[in-house]
Amino acid sequence: MESKRQQKFAGVIQQDLAAIFQREGMNFLPNTLITITKVRTTPDLGIARVFLSFFNGTNNEQALQTIKLHSSEIRYKLGKQIK
């Protein structure tokens, strides 16, 4: 079971990532809606696992690979937004 702190931090990450994908998701995957379904964090808040779903995309595996390619850029923007 997650602590309240983990749940709160996961909620912040989910909201901020949703805003990033809403603003810049078309740069990564045109004509695809990216939704963050769940965020799980470790007890020390060092690692966050993000669960995504894709709508209007033809190939989910290819979409996931594209997100992984841009992961450093997404992490950078998330870090700037969370601080």
N, CA, C and O atoms as a GROMACS GRO file, in nm:
protein
  332
    1MET      N    1   0.084  -0.119   0.000
    1MET     CA    2   0.000   0.000   0.000
    1MET      C    3   0.089   0.125   0.000
    1MET      O    4   0.188   0.132   0.072
    2GLU      N    5   0.052   0.219  -0.080
    2GLU     CA    6   0.129   0.343  -0.091
    2GLU      C    7   0.095   0.438   0.022
    2GLU      O    8  -0.019   0.444   0.068
    3SER      N    9   0.195   0.512   0.066
    3SER     CA   10   0.172   0.614   0.169
    3SER      C   11   0.104   0.735   0.106
    3SER      O   12   0.099   0.750  -0.016
    4LYS      N   13   0.054   0.822   0.192
    4LYS     CA   14  -0.011   0.944   0.142
    4LYS      C   15   0.089   1.030   0.064
    4LYS      O   16   0.054   1.094  -0.035
    5ARG      N   17   0.212   1.031   0.111
    5ARG     CA   18   0.315   1.110   0.043
    5ARG      C   19   0.340   1.055  -0.098
    5ARG      O   20   0.352   1.132  -0.193
    6GLN      N   21   0.348   0.923  -0.111
    6GLN     CA   22   0.367   0.862  -0.242
    6GLN      C   23   0.249   0.894  -0.333
    6GLN      O   24   0.267   0.927  -0.450
    7GLN      N   25   0.128   0.884  -0.280
    7GLN     CA   26   0.008   0.912  -0.359
    7GLN      C   27   0.005   1.057  -0.405
    7GLN      O   28  -0.030   1.087  -0.519
    8LYS      N   29   0.042   1.148  -0.315
    8LYS     CA   30   0.042   1.290  -0.349
    8LYS      C   31   0.146   1.320  -0.457
    8LYS      O   32   0.118   1.392  -0.553
    9PHE      N   33   0.266   1.264  -0.440
    9PHE     CA   34   0.372   1.286  -0.538
    9PHE      C   35   0.334   1.225  -0.673
    9PHE      O   36   0.360   1.285  -0.778
   10ALA      N   37   0.274   1.107  -0.672
   10ALA     CA   38   0.230   1.043  -0.796
   10ALA      C   39   0.124   1.128  -0.865
   10ALA      O   40   0.123   1.138  -0.988
   11GLY      N   41   0.036   1.189  -0.788
   11GLY     CA   42  -0.066   1.277  -0.846
   11GLY      C   43  -0.005   1.400  -0.912
   11GLY      O   44  -0.050   1.443  -1.018
   12VAL      N   45   0.098   1.456  -0.849
   12VAL     CA   46   0.166   1.572  -0.907
   12VAL      C   47   0.233   1.533  -1.039
   12VAL      O   48   0.222   1.606  -1.138
   13ILE      N   49   0.300   1.420  -1.039
   13ILE     CA   50   0.366   1.373  -1.162
   13ILE      C   51   0.263   1.349  -1.271
   13ILE      O   52   0.284   1.385  -1.387
   14GLN      N   53   0.151   1.287  -1.235
   14GLN     CA   54   0.048   1.257  -1.334
   14GLN      C   55  -0.009   1.385  -1.394
   14GLN      O   56  -0.025   1.394  -1.516
   15GLN      N   57  -0.038   1.484  -1.312
   15GLN     CA   58  -0.092   1.610  -1.362
   15GLN      C   59   0.008   1.683  -1.451
   15GLN      O   60  -0.028   1.733  -1.557
   16ASP      N   61   0.132   1.689  -1.407
   16ASP     CA   62   0.233   1.761  -1.484
   16ASP      C   63   0.265   1.691  -1.616
   16ASP      O   64   0.283   1.756  -1.718
   17LEU      N   65   0.272   1.558  -1.613
   17LEU     CA   66   0.296   1.485  -1.738
   17LEU      C   67   0.178   1.502  -1.834
   17LEU      O   68   0.197   1.515  -1.955
   18ALA      N   69   0.057   1.501  -1.779
   18ALA     CA   70  -0.061   1.522  -1.864
   18ALA      C   71  -0.055   1.658  -1.932
   18ALA      O   72  -0.089   1.670  -2.050
   19ALA      N   73  -0.011   1.759  -1.859
   19ALA     CA   74   0.001   1.893  -1.917
   19ALA      C   75   0.108   1.895  -2.026
   19ALA      O   76   0.090   1.958  -2.130
   20ILE      N   77   0.220   1.826  -2.002
   20ILE     CA   78   0.327   1.821  -2.102
   20ILE      C   79   0.278   1.752  -2.229
   20ILE      O   80   0.301   1.801  -2.340
   21PHE      N   81   0.212   1.637  -2.213
   21PHE     CA   82   0.164   1.565  -2.330
   21PHE      C   83   0.052   1.641  -2.401
   21PHE      O   84   0.038   1.631  -2.523
   22GLN      N   85  -0.027   1.716  -2.327
   22GLN     CA   86  -0.133   1.795  -2.389
   22GLN      C   87  -0.073   1.907  -2.474
   22GLN      O   88  -0.119   1.934  -2.585
   23ARG      N   89   0.031   1.973  -2.421
   23ARG     CA   90   0.094   2.083  -2.494
   23ARG      C   91   0.180   2.034  -2.609
   23ARG      O   92   0.178   2.091  -2.718
   24GLU      N   93   0.257   1.928  -2.585
   24GLU     CA   94   0.360   1.890  -2.680
   24GLU      C   95   0.349   1.748  -2.732
   24GLU      O   96   0.440   1.698  -2.798
   25GLY      N   97   0.240   1.682  -2.703
   25GLY     CA   98   0.222   1.544  -2.747
   25GLY      C   99   0.218   1.530  -2.898
   25GLY      O  100   0.260   1.428  -2.952
   26MET      N  101   0.169   1.632  -2.966
   26MET     CA  102   0.162   1.626  -3.112
   26MET      C  103   0.301   1.628  -3.175
   26MET      O  104   0.319   1.580  -3.287
   27ASN      N  105   0.399   1.683  -3.104
   27ASN     CA  106   0.536   1.680  -3.155
   27ASN      C  107   0.592   1.539  -3.155
   27ASN      O  108   0.668   1.501  -3.244
   28PHE      N  109   0.553   1.460  -3.055
   28PHE     CA  110   0.602   1.323  -3.043
   28PHE      C  111   0.523   1.228  -3.132
   28PHE      O  112   0.580   1.152  -3.210
   29LEU      N  113   0.392   1.233  -3.118
   29LEU     CA  114   0.304   1.141  -3.190
   29LEU      C  115   0.186   1.218  -3.248
   29LEU      O  116   0.086   1.239  -3.179
   30PRO      N  117   0.195   1.260  -3.374
   30PRO     CA  118   0.083   1.332  -3.434
   30PRO      C  119  -0.040   1.243  -3.446
   30PRO      O  120  -0.029   1.123  -3.471
   31ASN      N  121  -0.157   1.301  -3.427
   31ASN     CA  122  -0.286   1.232  -3.438
   31ASN      C  123  -0.303   1.121  -3.336
   31ASN      O  124  -0.380   1.027  -3.359
   32THR      N  125  -0.232   1.128  -3.224
   32THR     CA  126  -0.246   1.029  -3.118
   32THR      C  127  -0.267   1.100  -2.985
   32THR      O  128  -0.193   1.192  -2.950
   33LEU      N  129  -0.368   1.056  -2.912
   33LEU     CA  130  -0.395   1.110  -2.780
   33LEU      C  131  -0.323   1.022  -2.678
   33LEU      O  132  -0.343   0.900  -2.674
   34ILE      N  133  -0.240   1.083  -2.595
   34ILE     CA  134  -0.164   1.011  -2.493
   34ILE      C  135  -0.228   1.038  -2.358
   34ILE      O  136  -0.248   1.154  -2.320
   35THR      N  137  -0.262   0.932  -2.286
   35THR     CA  138  -0.325   0.944  -2.155
   35THR      C  139  -0.239   0.875  -2.050
   35THR      O  140  -0.191   0.764  -2.071
   36ILE      N  141  -0.218   0.941  -1.937
   36ILE     CA  142  -0.148   0.880  -1.825
   36ILE      C  143  -0.254   0.814  -1.739
   36ILE      O  144  -0.335   0.882  -1.677
   37THR      N  145  -0.253   0.681  -1.734
   37THR     CA  146  -0.356   0.609  -1.660
   37THR      C  147  -0.322   0.593  -1.513
   37THR      O  148  -0.411   0.594  -1.429
   38LYS      N  149  -0.192   0.578  -1.481
   38LYS     CA  150  -0.154   0.556  -1.343
   38LYS      C  151  -0.006   0.589  -1.326
   38LYS      O  152   0.073   0.574  -1.419
   39VAL      N  153   0.030   0.635  -1.207
   39VAL     CA  154   0.170   0.659  -1.172
   39VAL      C  155   0.196   0.590  -1.039
   39VAL      O  156   0.122   0.610  -0.942
   40ARG      N  157   0.300   0.510  -1.034
   40ARG     CA  158   0.341   0.441  -0.911
   40ARG      C  159   0.482   0.487  -0.875
   40ARG      O  160   0.568   0.498  -0.962
   41THR      N  161   0.505   0.514  -0.747
   41THR     CA  162   0.637   0.558  -0.703
   41THR      C  163   0.691   0.461  -0.598
   41THR      O  164   0.616   0.394  -0.528
   42THR      N  165   0.823   0.456  -0.588
   42THR     CA  166   0.887   0.377  -0.484
   42THR      C  167   0.876   0.453  -0.352
   42THR      O  168   0.853   0.574  -0.352
   43PRO      N  169   0.891   0.384  -0.239
   43PRO     CA  170   0.878   0.452  -0.109
   43PRO      C  171   0.974   0.569  -0.089
   43PRO      O  172   0.940   0.664  -0.018
   44ASP      N  173   1.092   0.565  -0.151
   44ASP     CA  174   1.186   0.677  -0.137
   44ASP      C  175   1.164   0.785  -0.243
   44ASP      O  176   1.239   0.882  -0.248
   45LEU      N  177   1.062   0.769  -0.326
   45LEU     CA  178   1.024   0.862  -0.433
   45LEU      C  179   1.135   0.879  -0.537
   45LEU      O  180   1.136   0.977  -0.612
   46GLY      N  181   1.226   0.784  -0.543
   46GLY     CA  182   1.337   0.792  -0.638
   46GLY      C  183   1.300   0.746  -0.777
   46GLY      O  184   1.360   0.790  -0.875
   47ILE      N  185   1.202   0.657  -0.786
   47ILE     CA  186   1.162   0.603  -0.916
   47ILE      C  187   1.011   0.614  -0.929
   47ILE      O  188   0.937   0.580  -0.836
   48ALA      N  189   0.966   0.661  -1.043
   48ALA     CA  190   0.823   0.667  -1.073
   48ALA      C  191   0.798   0.585  -1.199
   48ALA      O  192   0.865   0.603  -1.301
   49ARG      N  193   0.702   0.496  -1.191
   49ARG     CA  194   0.663   0.416  -1.307
   49ARG      C  195   0.532   0.474  -1.360
   49ARG      O  196   0.434   0.486  -1.286
   50VAL      N  197   0.533   0.510  -1.487
   50VAL     CA  198   0.418   0.577  -1.549
   50VAL      C  199   0.353   0.481  -1.647
   50VAL      O  200   0.420   0.421  -1.731
   51PHE      N  201   0.222   0.467  -1.635
   51PHE     CA  202   0.145   0.381  -1.724
   51PHE      C  203   0.069   0.470  -1.823
   51PHE      O  204  -0.003   0.562  -1.783
   52LEU      N  205   0.086   0.441  -1.950
   52LEU     CA  206   0.028   0.523  -2.057
   52LEU      C  207  -0.074   0.442  -2.137
   52LEU      O  208  -0.068   0.320  -2.143
   53SER      N  209  -0.167   0.514  -2.199
   53SER     CA  210  -0.253   0.453  -2.300
   53SER      C  211  -0.256   0.548  -2.420
   53SER      O  212  -0.245   0.670  -2.405
   54PHE      N  213  -0.272   0.489  -2.536
   54PHE     CA  214  -0.271   0.565  -2.661
   54PHE      C  215  -0.403   0.546  -2.734
   54PHE      O  216  -0.453   0.434  -2.745
   55PHE      N  217  -0.460   0.656  -2.783
   55PHE     CA  218  -0.584   0.650  -2.860
   55PHE      C  219  -0.557   0.707  -2.999
   55PHE      O  220  -0.478   0.799  -3.015
   56ASN      N  221  -0.623   0.652  -3.097
   56ASN     CA  222  -0.612   0.692  -3.238
   56ASN      C  223  -0.477   0.659  -3.298
   56ASN      O  224  -0.446   0.703  -3.408
   57GLY      N  225  -0.399   0.583  -3.229
   57GLY     CA  226  -0.271   0.540  -3.282
   57GLY      C  227  -0.287   0.405  -3.349
   57GLY      O  228  -0.372   0.325  -3.310
   58THR      N  229  -0.208   0.380  -3.449
   58THR     CA  230  -0.221   0.254  -3.520
   58THR      C  231  -0.139   0.144  -3.454
   58THR      O  232  -0.180   0.028  -3.456
   59ASN      N  233  -0.026   0.177  -3.395
   59ASN     CA  234   0.062   0.076  -3.338
   59ASN      C  235   0.110   0.123  -3.201
   59ASN      O  236   0.190   0.216  -3.191
   60ASN      N  237   0.062   0.057  -3.096
   60ASN     CA  238   0.099   0.098  -2.960
   60ASN      C  239   0.246   0.074  -2.930
   60ASN      O  240   0.308   0.153  -2.859
   61GLU      N  241   0.303  -0.034  -2.982
   61GLU     CA  242   0.445  -0.062  -2.959
   61GLU      C  243   0.533   0.047  -3.020
   61GLU      O  244   0.631   0.090  -2.959
   62GLN      N  245   0.498   0.090  -3.140
   62GLN     CA  246   0.575   0.196  -3.206
   62GLN      C  247   0.559   0.328  -3.129
   62GLN      O  248   0.655   0.404  -3.116
   63ALA      N  249   0.439   0.354  -3.079
   63ALA     CA  250   0.416   0.476  -3.001
   63ALA      C  251   0.499   0.474  -2.873
   63ALA      O  252   0.556   0.576  -2.834
   64LEU      N  253   0.506   0.360  -2.808
   64LEU     CA  254   0.585   0.348  -2.686
   64LEU      C  255   0.734   0.368  -2.715
   64LEU      O  256   0.804   0.431  -2.636
   65GLN      N  257   0.782   0.315  -2.825
   65GLN     CA  258   0.922   0.335  -2.863
   65GLN      C  259   0.951   0.483  -2.889
   65GLN      O  260   1.058   0.532  -2.854
   66THR      N  261   0.857   0.553  -2.950
   66THR     CA  262   0.874   0.696  -2.976
   66THR      C  263   0.882   0.773  -2.844
   66THR      O  264   0.965   0.862  -2.829
   67ILE      N  265   0.796   0.738  -2.749
   67ILE     CA  266   0.799   0.802  -2.618
   67ILE      C  267   0.934   0.774  -2.550
   67ILE      O  268   0.992   0.864  -2.489
   68LYS      N  269   0.982   0.651  -2.560
   68LYS     CA  270   1.112   0.617  -2.500
   68LYS      C  271   1.225   0.696  -2.564
   68LYS      O  272   1.320   0.734  -2.496
   69LEU      N  273   1.216   0.720  -2.695
   69LEU     CA  274   1.318   0.800  -2.763
   69LEU      C  275   1.324   0.942  -2.709
   69LEU      O  276   1.432   1.002  -2.700
   70HIS      N  277   1.209   0.996  -2.674
   70HIS     CA  278   1.200   1.134  -2.625
   70HIS      C  279   1.197   1.140  -2.472
   70HIS      O  280   1.165   1.245  -2.416
   71SER      N  281   1.230   1.031  -2.405
   71SER     CA  282   1.217   1.027  -2.258
   71SER      C  283   1.305   1.130  -2.188
   71SER      O  284   1.263   1.188  -2.088
   72SER      N  285   1.425   1.154  -2.238
   72SER     CA  286   1.512   1.251  -2.170
   72SER      C  287   1.454   1.392  -2.180
   72SER      O  288   1.460   1.469  -2.084
   73GLU      N  289   1.398   1.426  -2.294
   73GLU     CA  290   1.335   1.557  -2.311
   73GLU      C  291   1.212   1.570  -2.221
   73GLU      O  292   1.190   1.675  -2.161
   74ILE      N  293   1.133   1.464  -2.212
   74ILE     CA  294   1.014   1.465  -2.127
   74ILE      C  295   1.053   1.476  -1.980
   74ILE      O  296   0.991   1.552  -1.906
   75ARG      N  297   1.155   1.402  -1.937
   75ARG     CA  298   1.202   1.410  -1.799
   75ARG      C  299   1.254   1.549  -1.766
   75ARG      O  300   1.230   1.600  -1.656
   76TYR      N  301   1.325   1.611  -1.860
   76TYR     CA  302   1.376   1.746  -1.839
   76TYR      C  303   1.260   1.844  -1.817
   76TYR      O  304   1.264   1.924  -1.724
   77LYS      N  305   1.159   1.837  -1.902
   77LYS     CA  306   1.045   1.928  -1.890
   77LYS      C  307   0.967   1.902  -1.762
   77LYS      O  308   0.918   1.994  -1.698
   78LEU      N  309   0.956   1.775  -1.725
   78LEU     CA  310   0.886   1.740  -1.602
   78LEU      C  311   0.963   1.794  -1.481
   78LEU      O  312   0.902   1.847  -1.388
   79GLY      N  313   1.094   1.780  -1.482
   79GLY     CA  314   1.176   1.831  -1.372
   79GLY      C  315   1.165   1.981  -1.356
   79GLY      O  316   1.159   2.032  -1.244
   80LYS      N  317   1.162   2.053  -1.468
   80LYS     CA  318   1.147   2.199  -1.463
   80LYS      C  319   1.010   2.238  -1.408
   80LYS      O  320   0.998   2.336  -1.336
   81GLN      N  321   0.908   2.160  -1.444
   81GLN     CA  322   0.772   2.195  -1.404
   81GLN      C  323   0.746   2.161  -1.257
   81GLN      O  324   0.670   2.232  -1.190
   82ILE      N  325   0.806   2.055  -1.207
   82ILE     CA  326   0.782   2.013  -1.069
   82ILE      C  327   0.849   2.106  -0.969
   82ILE      O  328   0.794   2.130  -0.861
   83LYS      N  329   0.966   2.159  -1.000
   83LYS     CA  330   1.041   2.243  -0.904
   83LYS      C  331   0.967   2.367  -0.866
   83LYS      O  332   1.018   2.447  -0.787
   0.00000   0.00000   0.00000
